[in-house]
């Protein structure tokens, strides 16, 4: 039985899901998409006894990165992202933060490749490139634990919007069909917004599949 645990903090004007992942009995956490208020995330996890060991991004939109700078400064954790998302992360016009009046730029310490397997603090996952929502959107797949952190690629009965810079609906649908739907049906999906779902449920009820 898996001992991987996931916590969720909803943050920001878009009610974005920020996840922290850890092994049961271990206080070292990986934080995915620190959406806003990095100091709030850091202090909240610290109060629960956790240390932030890495920051991972599913994509570079403002509502997923506003908390990165403060969280990195407080924790010293390295930032990871998919290599094709570099421009979106670093350019406030492309990541839409400039349009909101709160420009933000994030430079990752490590840019990962499609299919690259990473182990951090005893937690192993694989980056799955899923372009469409943005050109460098990705998901993180924990194969042994049957968990997928899907960002804004796949939602419960929906997919991410594609009307923002670098978005493409045809690419997004192709990513979901070719990269995510072949995963086991009992894989639990943790999306960037909304509630959890499963691959099997989406195969049956998602109108974009």
N, C-alpha and C positions, 0 to 999 in steps of 0.2 A: 504494500500500500504506500502511495506517495505521501511524503511529509512536507511537500511544498505548500506554503500558505500565501494567500494574497489578501492585502487590505486595499481599501479604496477610499480616496478623499475627493469629493467633488468641489471644484474650485472655479472661480472666474465668472465672467459675464455669460459664458456659453455653457456653464455647468459641465465642465470637462472632467472626465474621470482621470485622476492621477492614481496610479497603482504602486504599491510597494510589495515586493516579493521577497520571501525569506524562507529558510528551512526551519521547521519546528525545532525549538530548543536552541536556535542560533539568533543572535541579536544583530547580525549584519544584513542590511537590506539593500536591494536594488530598487531604484525609483524610476518609474516609467512616466514620461510626459508630465513634468512638474508645471502645471497649467498656470499657476499664479501664486503669489505670496510664498516665495521660497523660504522665507524665515518662519512662516507659519508651519510649513511642511517639516522643516528641520526641527523646530522646537517640539512639535507634536510627536514626532517619531522619537526624539530624545527623551521626552517624558515617559514614553512607553518602553524605554530601554534600548532603542535601536540606534545603530550608527549607519549613516548613508555611505555606501561603498561605491556606488556607480549611478550615473544618471543616463538613461537611455531614451531616445526619441523615436517615435513612430513616424513623425514628419515635422516640418518646421513652421506650421501655422502659429500665429501669435497666441492663440488660446491654448496651445500646448507647450509653449516655451517661455512665457512671461516669468515663471518662477525659477528658471534655470540659473540665472546669474547669481541671485542671492543664495540659492541652495548650494551651488558650487563653492561660493566664497566661504560659507559657513562650514561646509563639510569637507572641502578639499577633494571631493569625488571627481573622477574623470567623466567626461561627456562622450557618449557613443551615438552615432547616427549612421544611416546608410549613405554610401559615398555619392549616390546620384542626387541626394537632397542638400548638398553643400550650398548651392546658390539660394535655395529657399530659406535655409537656416540663417544665412549670413546677410541677406538682402531685405531690409525692412519694407521695400515696395512689393517684393515678390511674396513675402510671408504675411502681407496685409497689415502688419502692425502699424505701419506709417499711416494707413488710412484711418486707423482708430484714434490717432492722436497720441499714441504711446509707442513710438518706434522701438524696435528691439532687434538685436542681432546676436546670434549664437554661433560660436566657432567650436566645433567638436574637437576633442582631443584625439579621437580615433574614429575614422570613417570605415565602416565595415562593408564587405562585399556580399552580393546575393549568395545565399547558401552557406555563408560562413558560420561555423559552429564556434561558440564562445563559452568558456566556463569562468564564472566569476563567483568567488566565495562559495564554491562547491555547487553552484547552480549552473546547469548546462542548458543552453538554448541555441536555436538556429535563426538567423535572420532570413526572412522570406521577402524578397522584393515584390511589392504589389503596387506598381505605378498606376495612377489614375486620378485619385483624389489630388495628389500632387505628383510631379514626375519622379520623386524619390520616396514616395510613401512605402512603408514596410510594415511587416508584422513580425512578432517574436514568438517562435514556436518551441515550447518545452515538450519534446516528444515523449520522454519517459513519464511525464506527469499529465499528458494529454490536456495541455493548456495552450491557448493562443491569445496573445495580446494583439488586438487587431487595429488599434488606432481608429482612424476614420475610413478605413477600407470597407469593413463589414460591420453592420449594425443588426440588431434584431429586426428581421423582416425588411431590411433596407440596406443601402450602401451610402458612401459619402457623397457629398456634393462635388460637382466638377466645374463649376462656373467661376472659380477663382484662378489666378495665374498658374499655369502649367498643368491644369486639370484636363482630363479627357475621359468621357464616359465610356467610350469603346475600350480604352486601355483598362479602365477600372473593372468593367464587366469581365474582360478577358483575364485579368489578374485573379478575380474571385473564382472564376470557373476553373482556371488552369492550376492555380497555386493553392487555393483554400478548399475547394470542394473535394479534391482527392484525399484530404485528410480523414482519419477515422471519424465516424459519425458521433462518437461519444466525446470528442474533443470539446472542451468548454471554451467559449469565446468571451473574452473580456474587451468590449469595445470602448472607443474614446468618448462616447456619449451614450446614455441610456443604460439599460439593464443587460445582464449576461444572457447568452444563448448557447446553442450547440451547433456544430456543423450539420448534424442530422436534422435538426429543426429547420435550419436555413435551407437545406436541400428541398424540404417539403413545402415551406411557406414563403420563402423569399421570392418576390416577383421579378427580381433582376437576374436570377440564376438561369 
